[in-house]
Amino acid sequence: MSIQNVYLSIKQGEIATNQNRIPISFNETLLGRTWGDDFPDIPFTSQYISRKHALISFDKEGNYTIVDLMSKHGTQVNHILIEKNKPFFLRDGDCISLASGAAVLIFHNLSEQNLGDTLDMPLVLDKYINDLNGLTVNVVKREILIDGVRIHLTSKDTELFLLLYQRANSAVSYSEIKIKVWPERITKDIEQPDVGREEINTLLYRLRKKLGKYGHKIVSVPRYGYMFDLDDM
């Protein structure tokens, strides 16, 4: 993968340089506000943006992630508020919003694109709530209801469900599931949590049972991972 294939385009927000297309390195790229001696890799001028707002990183498996660095006004990806200090995987075409639109950027990774295919529209959740024929998901409250009744999920159940839901109709790899659901097992010496397939499959089995009649919507992608299927909902 060439570094020239990965870049950010600025759709909104005043940047302290004249660039509208900013290459992303194979290391780390800091997004933030320039102030005094603080000059991030992508420097914005809005005071709503924190000096160290978010970090885009590249891992040895070729994945790009973004982490909100405990910013005051938060970071959104495709209109979804991401959790602070937890990596969120980026895909080609993802829309990144800093501080509720003080800056809006589009992530481009041309190596992901198959230019002969027609792309699917990204899943956008109006006001973070989506009602799908009896399955109601409130992303902000981390709440799932079936026919109006809230179902009890553990923190791991919820992390896994929201990951699959936010990537609806797209396969999520075992690697991404490990990092997102078990981030506490990441150390300086171990970039990917020591989580086996059996542990993932056990969590999936439990989640499917709790989802009842919607459990079958989580489908297995052979030798890769899982997907939340919304096609017939």
Number of C-alpha atoms within 10 A of each C-alpha: 11 10 13 13 13 21 20 22 16 18 16 15 16 15 18 15 10 8 12 14 15 16 17 24 15 18 11 16 18 21 24 29 24 22 14 6 6 12 17 20 16 20 21 24 19 18 13 20 26 23 23 19 23 24 20 21 20 17 13 9 7 8 14 23 16 24 20 25 21 16 19 13 16 22 28 19 21 17 19 20 18 19 16 15 15 18 20 20 19 19 17 16 19 18 21 24 23 26 19 16 19 17 22 21 22 21 21 22 22 18 13 13 14 9 8 6 7 8 10 8 7 15 14 14 16 9 11 15 16 14 15 12 9 13 18 18 21 16 20 13 9 14 16 23 16 19 12 10 11 13 12 13 17 9 11 14 17 18 17 20 22 20 19 20 19 17 16 19 20 17 17 19 14 17 15 17 20 21 21 19 22 17 16 10 14 14 10 5 6 9 13 17 18 11 16 10 11 9 11 16 14 11 14 20 13 13 20 19 12 16 20 11 11 15 16 13 18 22 16 16 14 7 8 12 18 21 21 23 19 13 8 5 11
